[in-house]
Amino acid sequence: MEETKKQEQTTTHKIGIYLWIWGLLFVLSFFSYMVDWYQFQGLLRWSLILLFMFLKAGLIMAFFMHLFWERYALVNVLLWPMTAIACFIFLMVAEFEYTVFTRIFYFVAGG
């Protein structure tokens, strides 16, 4: 009886955690805006932009998509798409090398 009661109860999270995450998102957005305000250039600019982007995306996925509390969902949302993207990149690199080889062979060697 108690076991079914535990299964039926849904996990609720306090509103405070969401308010903290909103605050962190605003702070990260502020820092992202400051990168543009102070006109950083080059590698530093793009590194900071990407860092803040990944931090904000990670917070949104972890807390607002509830992936922080669901490990299986985390695997399905992150691991499998990243694996598929890595496979596609590998296939594109293989295609690129084949294309470059054939172009060099036929244009240079006149085959």
Stockholm file with secondary structure:
# STOCKHOLM 1.0

chainA/1-111         MEETKKQEQTTTHKIGIYLWIWGLLFVLSFFSYMVDWYQFQGLLRWSLILLFMFLKAGLIMAFFMHLFWERYALVNVLLWPMTAIACFIFLMVAEFEYTVFTRIFYFVAGG
#=GR chainA/1-111 SS CHHHHHHHSCCCCCHHHHHHHHHHHHHHHHHHHHHHHTTCCHHHHHHHHHHHHHHHHHHIIIIISCTTTCHHHHIIIIIHHHHHHHHHHHHHHHHHHHHHHHHHHHHHSCC
#=GC SS_cons         CHHHHHHHSCCCCCHHHHHHHHHHHHHHHHHHHHHHHTTCCHHHHHHHHHHHHHHHHHHIIIIISCTTTCHHHHIIIIIHHHHHHHHHHHHHHHHHHHHHHHHHHHHHSCC
//
